[in-house]
Amino acid sequence: MKKPAKENLEQIKSLLESIKTEDYTKKSEILSGATIGQHIRHILEFYLLLITGSFSGKLSYDKRERDLHIETDPGFALGIISRLLKGIDTLDENQPLIFEGDFTVEGEETSATQSSVGRELAYCIEHSIHHQAIIKAGLISMGLCGPEYEQFGVAYSTIRYREKKCAQ
């Protein structure tokens, strides 16, 4: 899982290296008033929480800090990605974790379940791809989506399916 997680972060890194700050922070109607930067922050914070949780043995995506600097400064977000790429190398995918989450609107019912670093790394990848697909819609609406983003926000299984279909 480490290799695809790092490849996923490298895709985001490529976007951050090419996007202008004004486009990164521009509110988009197609993104329900959110920005590309807000989606990037959301993705990166999940990865950060996993790495932090690997030290404590507990993980809760509900308890993220929501660092606004990540969503407003693509350069700062690039620094976070550099940290994440190094942090992923330190992970033991077989390490057990207690996953905690509150899945109620009221916020009154925290549940805990057994998980592992590997399982949560897989979740971070899938979660990231989902948000990348949303980001891609924003890029398209701003006229910023070229052929270099063809596989951005596309699940690996979909890429394999499309390649197999074309080969037939």
N, C-alpha and C positions, 0 to 999 in steps of 0.2 A: 504493500500500500504506500510505502514511502515514495517510490518512483512516480506513480501517478499523481500523488499529492504535490510533489515538487514540480512536475510538468504543469499541473493546474496553476500553481502559483507563478510559474514562468509565463504562462499565457497572460495572466493579469499584469505581470511586470511589463510585458511588451506593450500592453494597452497604456499603462501609466507613463511609459517612456515616450509615447507619441501624442498623448492627449494634452490639450491646452488647459490651464487651470480654469479659465472661464467656461469651458465645455464640461469639465469635471464637476463644477459647482453649479451649473445651470439647472434650475428646476424645470422639469419636463412634464407636460400634460400626460404624455404616454406612460410616464413612470408614476402616475397619480400624484404629481407635485413633488416627487422625490428627485434626487440627483444621482448621477452615476457615482459620485463620491460616497453618498450614503450607502449605496449597495456594496461598494468596495469595502467600506468600513465594516459593514455587517459580516461580510465573508471573512475578512481578516481577523475580526474579533473571535469568531468561532474557532479558527485555528489556534489563536493565542490562548483561548480558554482550555483547549485540549492539552496544549503543552504544559500550561500551569497545573491543570488537573492531574497530569501524569506524575507530578511531584507529590501532590497531596493524596492522590487516590480517589478524589471526588471531583465530579464535573457537573456544572450546572450552566447551561447556556443562558438561562434566565438572568444570571448575575453578572452580565457583561457591563463594562464601564461606559461604553458608547463614547469613545474618544473622538470629539469633534475635529481634532487636528487631522485625523486620518481622512475624514470626509471632505476637508477643505484644501488639503495640500498634497498633491500627487507625489511630490518629492518625499514628504514624510511617510506616506504610504509605501513608497519604494523601500525606505529604510526598514519598515516593519516587515516587508516581504523578505529582505535579507536576513533579518533575525529569525523569521519563520523557517526559511530554508535550512539554516543551521540547526534550529531547534528540532525539526523533523528528524534529522539524523540521530538525535539522542533518544528518540522514542523506542520503547520496547513494546512492540505490537501485541505481545502476549500478556502484557501486564493487565491484571484486572482493575476495573474502575467501578465505582458506585456512581451511576448517573442519576441526578436529581432534577426534577422538573415539576412545575405546577401547570397543569393543563386545564385550569378552570378560569373563567372570566373574572371571578371574584378574587383570585389569588390567595385562596385559603386552603389549598390541598396539595402540599408537596408530596410527590411520590418518589420512591427510590427503587432502582432496579440494577441488577448486575450487568455490566458491560465490560468492554476491554478497550485498550488504546487502539488496537487495530480496527475494531468495529466502529469506533468514533472517528477514526481517521477516514474510513470509508464514508461515513455520514458527512464529514466536512467536505469531501470531494463532491459528493452528490449535491449537497446544499450549495456549494460554490457554483457548480454547473447550472443549477436552477437560477441562481441570481445572475450569472453571466448571460443567460438567455434573456433575462429581463433587461440587463444593461445593453445587450445587442439591439433590442427593440428601440431603446433610447438613442443609441448611436445611429441607427437607420433613420429615425425621425429627425435627427439633426444633420443628416447627410454626411455622416462621418464613418460609415461602414463600408470598407473596401474588401477586396478578395482576401486580404490578410486575416480577416475575421471569419472566414468560412466555417471553421470548426469551433469558434468561440461560442460557448454556451450550448454545445451539442454533446450529449452523453456519449461515452466511449462505445457503448453497445450500438448506438445509432450510427456512429461513424463506421464501425465494422460492418453493420448491415448494409449501409449504402455502398461501401467498397465491394462487398460480396455481390450485391445486386448488379453493380456496374461491370464486374468481372465476368458475369454470366453471359 
